Amino acid sequence: MTPSDANGRFKKLRDLREKLCKQKSVLDKDLKDREWLVDQLKTLHDMTDVDAYSKDDIKDRLADLLCVFEPSEDDDDDE
């Protein structure tokens, strides 16, 4: 094996490590996002069992959740 072959292999390994680290970062963010959403849905579900929360309270919570996934058109002004 020549030094240039070894350098090429090391570069491929570094590139692969970098790619895997980026994928892990994306996966970690996705898992945190999923955990947040599940917590929000549990809270919403619990709100339906408590008489202290009105239908409007539940609608407001749903609207807040939808804002996260469907930003208003005002947020698209940058395009």
PyMOL commands that set and color helices and strands:
alter all, ss='L'
color gray80, all
select helices_A, chain A and resi 3-48+55-69+73-78
alter helices_A, ss='H'
color red, helices_A
deselect
rebuild
show_as cartoon
